[in-house]
Amino acid sequence: MRVGWARFTAPKIPASTERSPSRFCLHILLSKEKYVEAGSEVKIYAALGEKDKAFEWLGKGYEQRSWFLTYVKVEPTFDPLRSDPRFQDMLRRMNLEP
């Protein structure tokens, strides 16, 4: 399995079991020794329902001024995070209206 495939498919797969494809893809991404773009982890953790981890990586993306934050208000994979006050806080830090 190529990492490129995992990056775009994993957020669409429901995390119904501990051995889910999403967790497998996450393991592949995080086990690489090279730089991994924070947006991939945010999307996968959001899809898995692990909001704390998703916000941890969202913060890393903010610190890195990552390109994926350009779509933070419209990207559907951020939907599980929108109701959390930390998401609204992130929008304010980015000077975007919540």
Secondary structure as GFF3:
##gff-version 3
##sequence-region A 1 98
A	DSSP	alpha_helix	3	9	.	.	.	ID=ss1
A	DSSP	three_ten_helix	10	12	.	.	.	ID=ss2
A	DSSP	alpha_helix	21	31	.	.	.	ID=ss3
A	DSSP	alpha_helix	38	48	.	.	.	ID=ss4
A	DSSP	alpha_helix	51	63	.	.	.	ID=ss5
A	DSSP	three_ten_helix	67	71	.	.	.	ID=ss6
A	DSSP	three_ten_helix	76	81	.	.	.	ID=ss7
A	DSSP	alpha_helix	85	93	.	.	.	ID=ss8
###
